Amino acid sequence: MLALGNTPSSFPPVSPRHVAAPILARVTRRLDIDHVLIAVPDLSAAAPSFTARYGLASTEGGHHPAWGTANRIVPLGTSYLELVAVVDEAKAQASPFGRWVAGAAAEDFRLLGWAVRTDALDADARRLDLQVTSGSRLAPDGELLRWRSAGIEVAAADPILPFFIERDPGSKFPGQLTGADPEQSTKIAKLVVDGDVRRLADWLGENNLPIVVRPGSPRVAAVVLSRGAKELVVSERPAGVGPGGSLTSGVPLG
């Protein structure tokens, strides 16, 4: 059940075409946090810096030929963190995703956005009047990873909102490409975002995602990872992080 708070927003209310009809909002589908995007200016420099700061290793991902970007993967079993940078400025400017990454202009790294994995992408796209596009990249072992997505342009404009992604059933999941056991790996325990909780609830529809929404300008504020009995907070700055690394309270979503 969604608890609503007095959460201000710098965005207008969600338009009728972005509000789920009651019957469609209850369509049974699986929805999980797929990955969180972290924009960096240079992948080769970001990898050791990220490991030194958080103790999290990353592996080579690959290039997105149509987007002008490349990535490294921090595998988390059933999800992952994606370090992403522009490697071809011309191609990046020609694609919504590339422009989104290029616009981050981070000196170090920036929590850029996030994606939710759905097994009913076409239904989600119809519900929100979104266009579905296909994507792919080669993994380091030469395997072609395929997916379809929807809502990237909307997510780029309003970072509290995730884009939707549906993985090709025959493709390996990036978070498991290193062979890590998802039952023993570091996992995403909570995602903290700032913005309009009502807007996010309308966008996602029915869900049970581990999300906390706080008032403020739309952004991904922090990723809380669980590592056994310990928590690790990944954030750009300590704002909103209290003593002992605990996050200030917000409105739970789901």
URDAFEN-V567750 format. One record per run of one state. SS is the DSSP state (a for helix, b for strand, c for the rest). FROM is the first residue (numbers start at 1). TO is the last residue. Records with the same first field share a line. If there is no record, write none. Layout:
SS = FROM-TO  FROM-TO
This chain:
c = 1-15  19-21  26-30  41-42  55-58  65-68  76-79  87-88  94-95  103-108  119-120  129-131  139-143  151-151  158-162  168-173  177-186  195-196  205-210  215-218  228-229  235-240  242-242  246-246  248-250  254-254
a = 16-18  22-25  43-54  89-93  96-102  121-128  152-157  174-176  197-204  243-245
b = 31-40  59-64  69-75  80-86  109-118  132-138  144-150  163-167  187-194  211-214  219-227  230-234  241-241  247-247  251-253
